[in-house]
Amino acid sequence: MKIERPKSLTGLVVEELRARIIDGRLRLGEGLSENVLAADLGISKTPVREALLQLKLERLVDVLPQRGTYVFRLSRNEVVMISELREMLELAAAAAAIERNHAALVARMSEIYQDMTKAHQAGDKAQYGSAHLLTIPAVVVVDRRLPPRRRDRHGLVVVMMFGELDALSRRCPRRRRIGE
């Protein structure tokens, strides 16, 4: 039996700040104050400073000498390149998902859609955003060869938007459209 070492305070701060950047609580280009973050987290500035340096190495924050630390920004060209790459990957994943396990795909997407609808009706933006993250990719790829960290609790990987899935499903002659 191996005993896992607990994470350092700096490691915990890195995880928290990374999560805040990813889920949008810290917006792109937003200024980051060591003092404010330390107070918000209820800790000293040292682990916050170390965490920001780690996030700089991961390119999630930009440290500008004599100006401050900011959440990274994407240039217009980077957004275009990311969008084009995402489109290629999602279309290939959607086609594979439809061919491999259409029934599981429809079941999982329906579940995600219902969660999003409930959150929207309740006005719960945080829950809607969490459910939507499952659809950012939003086609479920059923492929047991993927490593466990790349699968959700059902062993499925989400990769594409629901509406795009329905459109692609119509182009696949051997499968029914979603909802039929």
N, C-alpha and C positions, 0 to 999 in steps of 0.2 A: 504494500500500500504506500502510495506517495502522498505526502502532505503538501498541499499547495500553499505557497507563500501568499500572504495577503498583498494586495496592491498598495503601492506607496500613495501618499496623499497627492503627489504630483500626478501619478497615473490616473487616480480618480478624477482629478480636475481636468486632465486631458480628455478623458472619456465624456465628462459632462459638457465641456465646451464644444467638443466635436459634435455631440448630439444636438446641442443648441444651434450650431451652424447648419447641420443637415436638416433639422426640422423647421428651420426658419425663425427660431426665437432670436437668433442673432442674424441680422440681415447682411447681404453682400455689401461690402464697403463700410459697414458700421464701425465706428470707432470703439476701441476696447480700452477701458481704464483698469489698470491693475488694482487700484484702490476700490473701485466700484465692484469689480468682480470678487475681490477678496471679501468685502463686506457682505455681498449677496450670498456667497458660499459659506460665510461664517468662519473664515480661516485667515491666516496671515498672507502677506503679499508674496512671500518666497515661493510657495508651490504654484501660485498663479503665474509668476514670472517664468518659472521653469516650464510650466505647461504651455505658455505662449511660445517659448522657444521651440518646444517639440512640435507644436502646431505649425510653426514657421517652416520647420524641416519638411512637414507634410504638405506644405503650400496651402494651408487653410487660412493662414493669417499672413499679412504683410507687415513687417516692422520697418517703419520709415524713421531713420535717425532724426532726432530733434522735432519730429512731428507727431509720432505716436504709433500705435498698433491698430490695424484695421482687419476686419474680415476680408478675405480675398474678393476680387472682382473678376468677372469674365469680360473679355473684349467681345465686340460684335462678331469678329472672325471666329473666336473660340466657340461662341454659341452656335454659329452656323455649322462648324465642323462637328460639334457634339451632336447636334440635331440630325445631321446627315448620317453619322455613324449609328446613332440610335435607331433611325428609321430602317437602315439595312439589317441590323441585328434583330429588331422586333419583327420585321416581316419574315425573316428566315425562321425565327423561333415560333411565330404563329403558325406558319405552314407545317413545321415539324410537330407542334402540339396537336393540331387538328388531325394529322395523320396518325400520331401515336396513340392518343387516348382522348378522343373527342368528348366522351361522356364525363370523364373526370374534369376536363377543361370547363365544360358547361356548368357542372356542379360547383366548382370552386369559384368561377366568375360570378355565378348567381349569388353565392354566399357573400362575396365581397360587395356586390352591388346592393344587396339588402342591407348590409352594415352601413354603407355610405348613405343610403336613403334614410335609414333611421336617424343617423347622426345629423343629416341635413334637416329633417323635419323637426328635430329637437333643438336645432340651432347650435349644435355642439361642433364648433369649427375645429377644435383640437382632435376630436374623435374622427370627424370627417377627413381631416388631413392624414391621420394615421391610416384610415381605411384606404384613402386615395393612394398612399405610398405603395400599397399592395398592387395598385393598378398602374403605377407609373411604368414599371413595365406592366402589363395587365393580361398577358396571355399566360396561362399556366403550362409550363413545360413538364411533362411527366417523364422524368429520366432518372432512374435509380442509380446511374453511374456517377452522378454529380456528388461531390463531397457533402457530408451532412451539414456543414456550416452554410452551404448554398441552398439548402432546402428549408421550407417552412415546416410546421408541425405535421403536415399531411404528406411530407415528402415531395412537395411540389414547388417549383420555382416560378415566380410570377414575373412576366416579362413584357406586357403590352396593354394598350388601352382597349377597353371593352368594345367601344364602337368600331374600332379598327378590326377587332377580332370578328365581329359580325360581318363586316364587309368582306374580309378575307374568307370567312366560312362560306359565303355565297359563291365565291370563285372555286371552291373545292367541290367537284361533282360527286364525290363518294360520301360526303357528309351532309347532314341536315343543317339548316340554319339554326342559330341559337333561338330558343323559345318555340321551335316547331315540335 
